[in-house]
Amino acid sequence: MSEKKKSDFGIWVKSVNTKSGPQEVLSFSVNGVRYNAWKNNFKSSEKSPDYNAYVDNYVKPNTPTGNKPLADNTTFEKNSHKPSANDLPF
């Protein structure tokens, strides 16, 4: 009776837009640590790796919700600036 071996981890392929155009990035985790592997575009010899893996420590920033101010001391009043005769039109 053959026993099916469970995979140790999986690898996902993502398409990422970069300055030099779209690139495929391999994304995986080992022991709870996330990694991204990027194609080595600066490969100098056969001994150089095809992909370089980096720890993925990106944390998605919190986005403001609703109409809350961005900071406690940031307030805006409607029509707070009254134009004067000395104001320039540009």
C-alpha positions, 0 to 999 in steps of 0.5 A: 500500500503506497502512502502519499507524502505531504508536501513540505511547503508550496510555492506561488508565482506572482506577477509584479510590476517593476521599473524594468517591466513585469517580473515573476516572483516566487513566494513561499514560506518555511517554518512560518517565515515568508520569502520572495525569490526574484530572478537573478538578472545579474547572473555572471556565471553558471555557479550564480543562482538562477533566483535570489531569495529574500525574507518578505518582511513587508507589512501592509500600511494601515489606511485611514478610514472614513473622514478621520483626520490623518493626524490629531493636530490636522484640522481644515476649515472650509473657506479658512483663507479669505482672499485679499487685494494683495493675493496673486491670481497664480 
